[in-house]
Amino acid sequence: MPNVCHDQRCVIRPLTFAILRMLSDGNYHSGTELGQALNVSRASISNTLQNLESYSLTIHKIPGRGYHWLNPVQWLDNGQIRQHLGESADSMQIEIVDMVESTNALLLQRAIDYGIFTNKIKQVLAAELQTHGRGRRGRSWSSGLGDSLTFSVLWPSQCAVNTLSGLSLAVGVAIIRALASLGIHGMALKWPNDVLSGSGKLAGVLIELHGDMLSPGTVVIGIGLNLKLSGVTKDRIDQEVADLASITGKVPDRNQLLAVLLKELAAVLDTFEQHGFEPFREEWTHYHAFQDKMVQISLPDSSVRNGIATGIAPDGALLVSTSAGVLQLRSGEVSLRKLAEHEHQPGN
Ligand code: BTN
């Protein structure tokens, strides 16, 4: 059966990845050559390369010349990532997989199955393609092959689980710092941890925890960052999105970008472990997209409140001044949007 896929839960087969890797040199390769190299028939190659448009992968077949991949992706490469990381690589174990349902889910499951790691090594899992990417509040996170960075870090934190409020905000600061170090400026943070460019979402963070509230637990930090979203991916997303290619006019080097993100994340985690969120509060507020703006909060009971986002508490709670007093938002189940001028309603 060909790997036709109109549904994001479908998968690309391992053979497809093997062929794509051969085609990613930008040259023409005949079906016979590909088949011989991969020990499969020409028919198998031909079947495998059909209908990849549903992944926004455009493979041309030119009679007499062979297959040619028009828009090859830049693959993640452990060696290059480690090179960009320099000595920061010593505190990380990095694994790259072609395809996984969710890097967060897999790392969390491994931690549950094998226990908490007592050494200081952070385990990084990056995927070329996630088939069931998870977002906050039960939402999904959509990405396509090579059009994003999708990775998770298993952090062997010494922090008790109940001291981790504010961690997701600190991770947002790490992303902003990483982008800035590559000359990409002008991003903003939306509480608790979206990275915005204008009103489009550029990156999201999902922190998942496992363990007893009062002791150090398993912390998995997942980051999705849009690089050059294909039309197929954009069509799956039901909110305004941004990607780095549109912001900077070019697609960044994925390996360098991942390394810089990991380096900044490691530095932020080390500080957070010692001092909590407080050292990041001023910087977070500086990038706060809605600072002193009128916002609408949707609470888990479906009620809504309007107020002015006045800042962040030392533990990372969002402070919203309403007619009924100052609300401190801690729950990840709360959603937030900026109110347009005409929606401002004093008194609710
Ligand atoms: C959000 O903004 O809703 C959070 C999105 C987090 C997406 C990343 S992609 C890598 C990691 N694995 C997942 O399944 N989710 C996170």
Residues whose N, C-alpha, C, O or C-beta is under 5 A from the ligand:
A	BS01	BTN	S102 T103 N104 H132 G133 R134 G135 R136 W141 T150 F151 S152 G204 V205 L206 G222 I223 G224
